Amino acid sequence: MLCRRPSAKILLESPYFPNTVKSSYLFLAPLQLVAKDETRLRYAANLAKHGALREMGAFATEMCTTYCLPLIVNAVSDTEAEWAYMLLKEFMKCLTVQAVKTLILPTIQKILQASCKIDFVNFV
C-alpha cells in the first residue's frame, strides 16, 4: 500500500496546528511564490494595510516579522520605502512591546545607519 505525503492544506486543517501557524502560513506562502523582493514587499504591505496582521494576532505576526524585515531593510526606491514604512507601522501596531524592542528597533537602526552612510558618501 502506498502512503502519500499529506498536503499542506490537510496538515493545516488538522487539530495539531494552532490557528497561529495556519495564519502565518497563509500570510507567508504566497510570498514564497513571488520572485522579486519589491513585489514581496508590496504584497506584504497591502495585506498588512488591509488588517491581515491584526487578524492574525501578535504571536503569528511575530512569526511573520522575521521573514519580512529583510525586505524592509533592502527597500531601494521611494515606492519601496513607502511600502516598507507601511509594513513597519502595521508591525508596530500588532506586535507586543517586547517584540517591537527586539525585532523592529534593530531594523530601524539598520535603516538609519544605512541612510547616514549614504548621506556621508554624497557629502564627500
C-alpha positions as CSV (number, residue, x, y, z in Angstrom):
1,M,0.0,0.0,0.0
2,L,1.4,3.4,-1.0
3,C,1.4,6.1,1.6
4,R,1.0,9.6,0.1
5,R,2.5,12.6,1.7
6,P,-0.2,14.8,3.2
7,S,-0.8,18.2,1.6
8,A,-0.2,21.5,3.4
9,K,-4.0,22.0,3.4
10,I,-4.7,18.8,5.2
11,L,-1.9,19.4,7.8
12,L,-3.1,22.9,8.5
13,E,-6.7,21.8,9.0
14,S,-5.6,19.1,11.5
15,P,-6.1,19.8,15.2
16,Y,-2.3,19.6,15.7
17,F,-1.7,23.0,14.2
18,P,-2.9,26.1,16.1
19,N,-4.5,29.0,14.3
20,T,-1.3,31.0,14.7
21,V,0.6,28.5,12.5
22,K,-2.2,28.4,10.0
23,S,-2.5,32.2,9.7
24,S,1.3,32.6,9.4
25,Y,1.4,30.0,6.7
26,L,-1.4,31.7,4.8
27,F,0.4,35.1,5.1
28,L,3.9,33.8,4.1
29,A,3.1,31.1,1.5
30,P,2.2,33.5,-1.3
31,L,5.4,35.5,-0.7
32,Q,7.4,32.4,-1.5
33,L,5.9,32.3,-5.0
34,V,6.8,35.9,-5.8
35,A,10.3,36.3,-7.4
36,K,11.2,39.9,-6.7
37,D,11.7,41.4,-3.3
38,E,9.9,44.5,-4.4
39,T,6.8,42.6,-5.2
40,R,7.0,40.6,-2.0
41,L,7.2,43.9,0.0
42,R,4.3,45.4,-1.9
43,Y,2.2,42.2,-1.3
44,A,3.0,42.0,2.4
45,A,2.4,45.8,2.9
46,N,-1.0,45.5,1.2
47,L,-2.0,42.5,3.3
48,A,-0.9,44.4,6.4
49,K,-2.8,47.5,5.4
50,H,-6.0,45.6,5.0
51,G,-5.7,44.2,8.5
52,A,-4.1,40.8,8.0
53,L,-1.6,41.2,10.8
54,R,-4.2,42.5,13.2
55,E,-6.4,39.5,12.4
56,M,-3.5,37.1,12.9
57,G,-2.7,38.3,16.4
58,A,0.6,39.2,18.0
59,F,2.2,35.8,18.1
60,A,1.5,34.9,14.4
61,T,2.6,38.4,13.4
62,E,5.9,37.9,15.2
63,M,6.5,34.7,13.4
64,C,6.0,36.5,10.0
65,T,8.1,39.5,11.0
66,T,11.4,37.7,10.8
67,Y,10.7,36.9,7.1
68,C,9.5,40.4,6.2
69,L,12.2,42.5,7.9
70,P,14.9,41.8,5.4
71,L,12.5,43.1,2.7
72,I,12.1,46.3,4.6
73,V,15.8,46.9,5.2
74,N,16.6,46.3,1.5
75,A,14.0,48.7,0.2
76,V,15.7,50.8,-2.5
77,S,13.2,53.1,-4.3
78,D,10.9,55.7,-2.9
79,T,7.9,53.5,-3.6
80,E,9.5,50.6,-1.8
81,A,10.3,52.9,1.1
82,E,6.6,53.8,1.3
83,W,5.6,50.1,1.4
84,A,8.3,49.4,4.0
85,Y,7.1,52.3,6.2
86,M,3.5,51.0,5.9
87,L,4.6,47.5,6.8
88,L,6.7,48.7,9.7
89,K,3.8,50.8,11.0
90,E,1.5,47.8,10.9
91,F,4.0,45.6,12.6
92,M,4.4,48.1,15.5
93,K,0.6,48.2,15.9
94,C,0.2,44.5,16.1
95,L,3.3,43.2,17.9
96,T,3.9,43.2,21.7
97,V,6.1,45.9,23.2
98,Q,8.8,43.4,23.8
99,A,8.7,42.1,20.2
100,V,8.9,45.7,18.9
101,K,12.0,46.3,21.0
102,T,13.7,43.1,19.9
103,L,12.7,42.9,16.3
104,I,11.6,46.3,15.0
105,L,14.0,48.7,16.7
106,P,17.2,47.0,15.4
107,T,15.7,47.1,11.9
108,I,15.0,50.8,12.2
109,Q,18.6,51.3,13.5
110,K,19.9,49.5,10.4
111,I,17.9,51.7,8.1
112,L,19.0,54.9,9.8
113,Q,22.7,53.7,9.7
114,A,22.4,52.9,6.0
115,S,20.9,56.3,5.3
116,C,23.6,58.1,7.2
117,K,26.3,56.2,5.2
118,I,24.6,57.3,2.0
119,D,24.4,60.9,3.1
120,F,28.0,60.9,4.2
121,V,29.2,59.5,0.9
122,N,27.2,62.1,-1.0
123,F,28.6,64.8,1.2
124,V,32.2,63.8,0.5
